[in-house]
Amino acid sequence: MNFMKRNAGVLTLTLAAFDVVLILGAAVTASWILYPELADPARGINSWREELIQHRMYFGLFILAWLLGATDSRLFSSQRGDSLLTQLLAIGRTLAFALGVSLILMLFFLRATIDREYFGLFGAAVIVYILIFRVAMRLFLWSIRRKGYNFRQILVIGANPRARHLVEIMVGHGQYGYHLVGLLDDEPDRAKHLKDFNVEYLGSVHDLERVLLEQVIDEVYICLPVRKYYTTINSAAHLCEGVGVPVRMIADLFPLRVATSRVHQLEDIPLLSLSAIPEAQGQLLLKRTIDMIGALVFVLTVAWWFFPIMGIIIKLDSRGPVFFLQDRVGLNGRKFKCIKFRSMVPNAEALKESLAAHNEADGPVFKMKADPRMTRIGKFIRKTSIDELPQFINVLLGDMSLVGPRPPVPKEVAQYSWDQRRRLSVRPGITGLQQVSGRSDVAFDEWVELDLAYIDNWSLEQDLRILMRTVQVVITGHGAR
């Protein structure tokens, strides 16, 4: 089992190769179910080859999306400390992401009608195959680790409640494969924190060099408080670096409410990142790609003929420009011009102050059901959300996304509390959780909570669900003003 530890990179590539084989197997399964005559030996292997070539976009795009999503979710790394539920959730999210992205890309690239029956069978087969393989692999690794194979030799530096919690997890989860070699601490009396787990006291931190030379150590976990033991930690890290032993620091240095910590590299400078916004760069790149494709498809198929028609109708209904350009606040406070079809009289902004007493919304937002500034056609395009269609141009320009928090006006932002400003940490969207959860009927505080929940739990599959729910909400007109 030492082979597994020495060849983690090879095993990672092997795991990716197995996934690709399973995906191809799912493609073959879909073809076999739909076209059972292919199993006839008389037809030869050429029939299978032609069938796979015909559906190459289905599994080819899925392979690319899966490899990118799985890498971003770290499904090709060991992750020995993850629970089965955590692994299943990561696999499920990546499968949903890969299927959704491949479907969207096929809608863009394939001019002919998509074979929905084939895609459905392929999707079902790939979900079953990958889940079975991943779960079986995880259970196999857990089994051999419980038997004492494929384990990691762990040395703990620092005896305190933080170290006790770490050891408690390692000892209580034998499937993770951690074997505690011993403990180093300058004060032997503090070893009492770990006496329940029979962790051998090996001496003070100054004995680290001796222990590294005499013992087989795979990883060193430092549980000392950084502020008080900075010099000691620095010395220990240098010793471990000298012999190539990884050092793990307990990362709860700053107990923040929402932010997660990650380590990044800027040239030769290691950076500890504390971020309360999504940092899954692969999925964020695909989100932007989907935004661009979705907006471009809309412009090329709808906007070129629909916008002129709406322009004529708006012009015939009332004097003034076709489009309404309003200053909005976007990503990290960047201001941009939000483009909408004009639904009010040209001097609507000037009249807003005189109507402030009739505001029906709470918080720094202005809403009126019977707004006298609304034009006749404006009431209809507001009800059907047609007025927001030009925002697809904002998506193309990079100011907005298809899904995200609503872009606020500067006056609203000026009244935000400090926590509410976190809404500006992502690109605003044409639609979002607020729009599919009541639209204008949602109270401002609940509105902000929905946007922050979207940011904290962001995923591509959530974006796809919001887009589908948006269509339903627009058709029913629920909550529109």
C-alpha positions as CSV (number, residue, x, y, z in Angstrom):
1,M,0.0,0.0,0.0
2,N,3.0,2.3,0.2
3,F,2.8,2.3,-3.6
4,M,-0.4,4.3,-3.3
5,K,1.3,7.0,-1.2
6,R,4.3,7.3,-3.5
7,N,2.3,7.5,-6.7
8,A,-0.6,9.8,-5.9
9,G,-0.2,11.7,-9.2
10,V,-0.4,8.5,-11.2
11,L,-3.4,7.3,-9.3
12,T,-5.1,10.7,-9.9
13,L,-4.7,10.3,-13.6
14,T,-5.9,6.7,-13.4
15,L,-9.0,7.9,-11.6
16,A,-9.7,10.4,-14.3
17,A,-9.2,7.7,-16.9
18,F,-11.7,5.5,-15.2
19,D,-14.2,8.3,-15.2
20,V,-13.8,8.8,-18.9
21,V,-14.2,5.0,-19.5
22,L,-17.4,5.0,-17.4
23,I,-18.7,8.0,-19.4
24,L,-18.0,6.2,-22.7
25,G,-19.7,3.1,-21.2
26,A,-22.7,5.2,-20.4
27,A,-22.8,6.3,-24.1
28,V,-22.6,2.7,-25.3
29,T,-25.3,1.7,-22.8
30,A,-27.7,4.4,-24.1
31,S,-27.0,3.3,-27.7
32,W,-27.6,-0.4,-26.8
33,I,-30.9,0.4,-25.1
34,L,-32.2,2.5,-27.9
35,Y,-30.8,0.4,-30.7
36,P,-30.6,-3.2,-29.5
37,E,-29.9,-4.4,-33.1
38,L,-26.4,-3.1,-32.7
39,A,-25.7,-6.1,-30.4
40,D,-26.0,-8.3,-33.4
41,P,-22.5,-9.7,-34.1
42,A,-23.3,-9.8,-37.8
43,R,-23.3,-6.0,-38.0
44,G,-19.7,-5.8,-36.7
45,I,-17.9,-3.2,-34.7
46,N,-18.4,-0.6,-37.4
47,S,-22.0,-0.1,-36.3
48,W,-21.0,0.7,-32.8
49,R,-18.3,3.1,-34.1
50,E,-20.8,4.9,-36.3
51,E,-23.3,5.2,-33.5
52,L,-20.7,6.7,-31.1
53,I,-19.5,9.1,-33.7
54,Q,-23.1,10.2,-34.3
55,H,-23.5,11.1,-30.6
56,R,-19.9,12.2,-30.0
57,M,-21.1,15.7,-28.9
58,Y,-23.2,14.2,-26.1
59,F,-20.4,12.4,-24.3
60,G,-17.6,14.6,-25.6
61,L,-18.9,17.8,-24.0
62,F,-19.9,15.9,-20.9
63,I,-16.3,14.6,-20.5
64,L,-14.9,18.1,-20.8
65,A,-17.4,19.5,-18.3
66,W,-17.0,16.6,-15.9
67,L,-13.2,16.8,-15.9
68,L,-13.3,20.5,-15.3
69,G,-16.0,20.3,-12.6
70,A,-14.4,17.3,-10.9
71,T,-11.0,19.0,-10.8
72,D,-12.6,22.1,-9.4
73,S,-14.4,20.0,-6.7
74,R,-11.2,18.1,-6.0
75,L,-12.7,14.8,-6.8
76,F,-9.4,13.6,-8.3
77,S,-7.5,14.2,-5.0
78,S,-7.4,11.9,-2.0
79,Q,-9.7,13.8,0.3
80,R,-9.3,11.1,2.9
81,G,-10.8,13.4,5.6
82,D,-14.1,13.8,3.8
83,S,-17.2,11.9,4.9
84,L,-19.2,9.8,2.5
85,L,-22.0,12.3,2.5
86,T,-19.6,15.1,1.6
87,Q,-18.2,13.0,-1.2
88,L,-21.7,12.2,-2.5
89,L,-22.8,15.8,-2.4
90,A,-19.6,16.8,-4.3
91,I,-20.2,14.1,-6.9
92,G,-23.9,15.0,-7.2
93,R,-23.1,18.7,-7.7
94,T,-20.5,17.9,-10.3
95,L,-22.8,15.5,-12.2
96,A,-25.6,18.1,-12.3
97,F,-23.1,20.7,-13.4
98,A,-21.6,18.6,-16.1
99,L,-25.1,17.5,-17.5
100,G,-26.4,21.0,-17.3
101,V,-23.4,22.6,-19.0
102,S,-23.2,19.9,-21.7
103,L,-26.9,20.3,-22.5
104,I,-26.6,24.1,-22.8
105,L,-23.5,23.8,-25.0
106,M,-25.3,21.3,-27.2
107,L,-28.3,23.6,-27.6
108,F,-25.8,26.2,-28.8
109,F,-23.6,24.0,-31.0
110,L,-26.2,21.6,-32.4
111,R,-28.5,23.2,-34.9
112,A,-30.6,20.0,-35.3
113,T,-33.0,18.8,-32.6
114,I,-31.3,17.2,-29.7
115,D,-32.1,13.5,-29.2
116,R,-33.8,13.9,-25.8
117,E,-34.3,10.2,-25.4
118,Y,-30.6,9.4,-26.0
119,F,-29.5,12.3,-23.7
120,G,-31.8,11.1,-20.9
121,L,-30.6,7.5,-21.1
122,F,-27.0,8.7,-21.3
123,G,-27.5,11.0,-18.3
124,A,-29.1,8.3,-16.2
125,A,-26.4,5.7,-17.1
126,V,-23.5,8.1,-16.3
127,I,-25.1,9.0,-13.0
128,V,-25.4,5.4,-12.0
129,Y,-22.0,4.3,-13.2
130,I,-20.0,7.2,-11.6
131,L,-21.9,7.0,-8.3
132,I,-21.4,3.2,-8.1
133,F,-17.7,3.4,-9.0
134,R,-17.0,6.3,-6.7
135,V,-18.8,4.9,-3.7
136,A,-17.3,1.4,-4.2
137,M,-13.8,3.0,-4.5
138,R,-14.4,5.0,-1.3
139,L,-15.7,2.0,0.6
140,F,-12.7,-0.1,-0.6
141,L,-10.2,2.5,0.6
142,W,-12.0,2.8,4.0
143,S,-11.9,-1.0,4.4
144,I,-8.2,-1.3,3.8
145,R,-7.4,1.7,6.0
146,R,-9.4,0.2,8.9
147,K,-7.2,-2.9,8.5
148,G,-4.1,-0.9,8.9
149,Y,-3.1,-0.3,5.3
150,N,-2.7,2.9,3.3
151,F,-2.4,5.0,6.5
152,R,-0.6,8.2,7.2
153,Q,1.9,8.5,10.1
154,I,0.9,11.7,12.1
155,L,3.0,13.7,14.5
156,V,1.1,16.4,16.6
157,I,2.9,19.5,17.9
158,G,1.1,21.2,20.8
159,A,-1.3,19.7,23.4
160,N,-4.4,21.8,24.0
161,P,-8.2,21.6,23.4
162,R,-7.6,22.3,19.7
163,A,-5.2,19.3,19.4
164,R,-7.7,17.2,21.4
165,H,-10.4,17.9,18.9
166,L,-8.1,17.0,16.0
167,V,-7.0,13.7,17.6
168,E,-10.6,12.9,18.5
169,I,-11.6,13.1,14.9
170,M,-8.6,11.1,13.7
171,V,-9.0,8.3,16.2
172,G,-12.8,8.2,15.8
173,H,-12.7,7.8,12.1
174,G,-10.4,4.9,11.3
175,Q,-11.5,4.9,7.7
176,Y,-9.5,8.1,7.1
177,G,-6.3,6.2,7.7
178,Y,-4.4,8.3,10.3
179,H,-2.0,6.7,12.7
180,L,-0.8,8.9,15.6
181,V,2.9,8.5,16.2
182,G,3.1,10.8,19.1
183,L,3.0,14.3,20.6
184,L,5.6,17.1,21.1
185,D,5.0,19.9,23.6
186,D,7.3,22.0,25.7
187,E,5.2,21.4,28.8
188,P,4.7,17.6,29.5
189,D,1.8,18.4,31.8
190,R,-0.2,19.5,28.9
191,A,-0.2,16.0,27.4
192,K,-3.1,15.4,29.7
193,H,-5.4,16.8,27.0
194,L,-4.6,13.7,24.9
195,K,-4.2,11.0,27.6
196,D,-7.6,9.5,26.7
197,F,-6.3,8.6,23.3
198,N,-3.0,6.9,24.3
199,V,-0.9,9.4,22.3
200,E,2.7,8.9,23.3
201,Y,4.5,12.0,24.6
202,L,7.8,12.1,22.6
203,G,9.4,15.2,24.2
204,S,9.5,19.0,23.7
205,V,9.3,20.8,20.4
206,H,13.1,21.0,20.4
207,D,13.1,17.2,19.9
208,L,11.4,17.5,16.5
209,E,14.6,17.0,14.6
210,R,15.4,13.8,16.5
211,V,11.8,12.5,16.0
212,L,11.9,13.2,12.3
213,L,15.2,11.3,12.0
214,E,14.2,8.3,14.1
215,Q,10.5,7.9,13.2
216,V,8.6,7.5,10.0
217,I,6.5,10.7,9.8
218,D,4.2,11.4,6.8
219,E,2.6,14.6,8.1
220,V,3.1,17.1,11.0
221,Y,0.1,18.8,12.5
222,I,0.9,22.0,14.4
223,C,-1.8,23.0,16.9
224,L,0.1,25.8,18.7
225,P,-1.4,29.4,18.8
226,V,0.5,31.4,16.2
227,R,0.7,34.7,18.1
228,K,2.4,33.2,21.1
229,Y,4.5,30.5,19.4
230,Y,5.4,32.2,16.1
231,T,9.2,31.6,16.4
232,T,8.7,27.9,17.5
233,I,6.2,27.3,14.6
234,N,8.6,28.9,12.1
235,S,11.5,26.7,13.3
236,A,9.4,23.6,13.2
237,A,8.2,24.4,9.7
238,H,11.8,24.9,8.5
239,L,12.9,21.5,10.0
240,C,10.0,19.7,8.3
241,E,10.7,21.5,5.0
242,G,14.3,20.3,5.1
243,V,13.2,16.6,5.1
244,G,10.2,17.1,2.8
245,V,7.5,16.3,5.4
246,P,4.2,18.3,4.9
247,V,3.2,20.6,7.7
248,R,-0.5,21.1,8.4
249,M,-1.6,24.2,10.5
250,I,-5.0,24.3,12.2
251,A,-6.6,27.0,10.0
252,D,-9.2,28.4,12.4
253,L,-6.9,31.4,13.0
254,F,-9.8,33.9,12.5
255,P,-13.2,32.5,13.6
256,L,-15.3,34.4,11.0
257,R,-19.0,33.7,10.5
258,V,-19.2,33.1,6.8
259,A,-15.7,33.3,5.1
260,T,-13.9,30.1,4.2
261,S,-10.1,29.9,4.1
262,R,-7.9,28.7,1.3
263,V,-4.2,28.9,0.5
264,H,-3.2,30.6,-2.8
265,Q,0.1,31.4,-4.4
266,L,1.2,34.7,-5.9
267,E,4.5,34.0,-7.6
268,D,6.6,32.8,-4.6
269,I,4.3,34.3,-2.0
270,P,1.9,32.0,-0.2
271,L,-1.4,33.7,0.7
272,L,-4.1,32.6,3.2
273,S,-7.4,33.7,1.6
274,L,-10.4,34.4,3.8
275,S,-13.3,34.8,1.4
276,A,-17.1,34.9,1.8
277,I,-17.8,34.7,-1.9
278,P,-17.6,31.7,-4.3
279,E,-14.0,30.9,-5.3
280,A,-14.5,27.8,-7.5
281,Q,-12.7,29.3,-10.4
282,G,-13.5,26.6,-12.9
283,Q,-17.3,26.8,-12.3
284,L,-17.1,30.6,-12.2
285,L,-15.4,30.5,-15.7
286,L,-18.2,28.3,-17.0
287,K,-20.8,30.5,-15.4
288,R,-19.4,33.4,-17.4
289,T,-19.2,31.3,-20.5
290,I,-22.9,30.3,-20.1
291,D,-23.7,34.0,-19.6
292,M,-22.0,34.9,-22.8
293,I,-23.5,32.1,-24.8
294,G,-27.0,32.7,-23.4
295,A,-26.9,36.4,-24.1
296,L,-25.4,35.9,-27.5
297,V,-28.1,33.3,-28.5
298,F,-30.8,35.7,-27.3
299,V,-29.4,38.7,-29.3
300,L,-29.0,36.6,-32.5
301,T,-32.4,34.8,-32.3
302,V,-34.7,37.3,-30.5
303,A,-33.4,40.8,-29.9
304,W,-32.6,41.6,-33.6
305,W,-36.3,41.5,-34.5
306,F,-38.1,41.9,-31.2
307,F,-36.4,45.0,-30.0
308,P,-37.4,47.1,-33.1
309,I,-41.0,46.0,-32.7
310,M,-41.0,47.0,-29.0
311,G,-39.3,50.3,-29.9
312,I,-42.1,51.2,-32.3
313,I,-44.8,50.2,-29.7
314,I,-43.1,52.3,-27.0
315,K,-42.8,55.3,-29.3
316,L,-46.4,55.1,-30.4
317,D,-47.6,54.8,-26.7
318,S,-45.7,57.9,-25.4
319,R,-43.0,60.4,-26.2
320,G,-39.4,59.7,-25.0
321,P,-36.6,57.3,-25.7
322,V,-37.1,53.6,-26.2
323,F,-34.5,52.5,-23.7
324,F,-34.1,53.7,-20.1
325,L,-30.5,53.9,-18.9
326,Q,-30.1,54.0,-15.2
327,D,-27.0,54.0,-13.0
328,R,-26.7,50.8,-11.1
329,V,-24.1,49.4,-8.7
330,G,-22.4,46.1,-9.7
331,L,-19.5,43.9,-8.7
332,N,-17.6,45.3,-5.8
333,G,-19.2,48.7,-6.2
334,R,-18.6,49.2,-9.9
335,K,-21.2,51.5,-11.5
336,F,-22.7,50.8,-14.9
337,K,-25.6,51.8,-17.0
338,C,-28.4,49.3,-16.7
339,I,-30.4,49.0,-19.9
340,K,-34.2,48.5,-19.8
341,F,-37.2,49.2,-22.1
342,R,-38.8,52.5,-20.9
343,S,-41.9,51.7,-19.0
344,M,-42.5,55.2,-17.4
345,V,-42.8,58.8,-18.5
346,P,-39.5,60.4,-19.5
347,N,-39.3,62.5,-16.3
348,A,-40.1,59.5,-14.0
349,E,-36.9,60.0,-11.9
350,A,-37.7,63.7,-11.3
351,L,-41.2,62.7,-10.1
352,K,-40.0,60.0,-7.7
353,E,-39.2,62.4,-4.9
354,S,-42.8,63.7,-4.9
355,L,-44.1,60.2,-4.6
356,A,-41.8,59.1,-1.7
357,A,-44.7,59.2,0.8
358,H,-46.5,56.5,-1.2
359,N,-43.7,54.0,-1.2
360,E,-45.0,50.5,-0.4
361,A,-41.7,48.8,0.0
362,D,-39.6,48.7,3.2
363,G,-35.9,49.4,3.3
364,P,-34.0,51.6,0.8
365,V,-36.3,50.5,-2.1
366,F,-39.1,52.4,-3.9
367,K,-42.1,50.4,-5.1
368,M,-45.7,51.4,-5.9
369,K,-48.4,49.1,-7.3
370,A,-50.4,51.9,-8.9
371,D,-47.4,54.1,-9.9
372,P,-48.8,57.1,-11.8
373,R,-45.6,57.4,-13.8
374,M,-46.2,54.2,-15.6
375,T,-47.2,54.3,-19.3
376,R,-50.0,52.1,-20.7
377,I,-47.6,49.8,-22.5
378,G,-45.3,50.1,-19.4
379,K,-47.8,48.3,-17.2
380,F,-47.8,45.3,-19.6
381,I,-44.0,45.1,-20.1
382,R,-43.5,45.3,-16.3
383,K,-46.0,42.6,-15.7
384,T,-44.4,40.3,-18.2
385,S,-40.8,41.4,-17.4
386,I,-40.3,42.4,-21.0
387,D,-38.8,45.7,-19.8
388,E,-35.7,43.7,-18.5
389,L,-34.8,41.9,-21.8
390,P,-32.3,44.6,-22.9
391,Q,-30.2,43.6,-19.8
392,F,-28.9,40.7,-21.9
393,I,-26.7,43.5,-23.5
394,N,-25.4,44.2,-20.0
395,V,-24.6,40.5,-19.7
396,L,-22.6,40.6,-22.9
397,L,-20.7,43.7,-21.7
398,G,-19.8,41.9,-18.5
399,D,-21.7,44.2,-16.2
400,M,-24.3,41.5,-15.2
401,S,-24.9,37.8,-15.2
402,L,-27.9,35.8,-16.1
403,V,-28.4,34.9,-12.4
404,G,-27.4,37.0,-9.4
405,P,-28.6,39.6,-6.9
406,R,-30.7,42.5,-8.3
407,P,-28.4,45.4,-9.3
408,P,-29.3,48.3,-6.8
409,V,-29.2,52.0,-7.5
410,P,-26.5,54.1,-5.8
411,K,-29.0,55.7,-3.4
412,E,-30.1,52.3,-2.1
413,V,-26.4,51.3,-1.6
414,A,-25.8,54.5,0.4
415,Q,-28.4,53.3,2.9
416,Y,-27.1,49.7,3.2
417,S,-25.8,48.4,6.5
418,W,-22.3,47.0,6.5
419,D,-23.4,43.4,6.2
420,Q,-25.9,44.2,3.4
421,R,-23.0,45.5,1.2
422,R,-21.9,41.9,0.7
423,R,-24.6,41.7,-2.0
424,L,-22.1,43.6,-4.1
425,S,-19.5,40.9,-3.9
426,V,-20.8,39.1,-7.0
427,R,-22.0,40.2,-10.4
428,P,-25.7,41.3,-10.3
429,G,-28.1,39.2,-12.4
430,I,-31.2,39.5,-14.6
431,T,-32.9,37.1,-12.3
432,G,-32.2,35.6,-8.9
433,L,-33.6,34.0,-5.7
434,Q,-35.5,37.2,-4.9
435,Q,-37.2,37.2,-8.3
436,V,-38.4,33.6,-8.0
437,S,-39.4,33.9,-4.4
438,G,-42.1,36.6,-4.7
439,R,-40.4,39.2,-6.8
440,S,-41.7,42.6,-5.5
441,D,-43.7,41.0,-2.7
442,V,-40.6,40.1,-0.7
443,A,-39.7,42.3,2.2
444,F,-36.3,44.1,1.9
445,D,-34.7,42.2,4.8
446,E,-35.8,38.9,3.4
447,W,-34.7,40.0,0.0
448,V,-31.2,40.6,1.3
449,E,-31.2,37.3,3.2
450,L,-32.1,35.5,-0.1
451,D,-29.3,37.2,-2.0
452,L,-26.7,36.4,0.8
453,A,-28.0,32.8,0.9
454,Y,-27.5,32.7,-2.9
455,I,-23.9,33.9,-2.5
456,D,-23.0,31.6,0.4
457,N,-24.5,28.5,-1.4
458,W,-23.7,29.3,-5.0
459,S,-23.4,26.6,-7.5
460,L,-24.1,26.2,-11.2
461,E,-26.9,23.8,-10.7
462,Q,-28.6,26.4,-8.4
463,D,-28.3,28.9,-11.3
464,L,-30.0,26.4,-13.6
465,R,-32.8,25.8,-11.2
466,I,-33.4,29.6,-10.8
467,L,-33.5,30.1,-14.5
468,M,-36.1,27.4,-14.9
469,R,-38.2,28.8,-12.0
470,T,-37.9,32.3,-13.5
471,V,-39.7,31.1,-16.7
472,Q,-42.5,29.8,-14.5
473,V,-42.7,33.0,-12.5
474,V,-42.7,35.2,-15.6
475,I,-45.5,33.2,-17.2
476,T,-47.7,33.4,-14.1
477,G,-46.8,37.1,-13.4
478,H,-46.6,36.4,-9.7
479,G,-45.3,39.3,-7.6
480,A,-44.6,41.6,-10.6
481,R,-45.1,45.4,-10.4
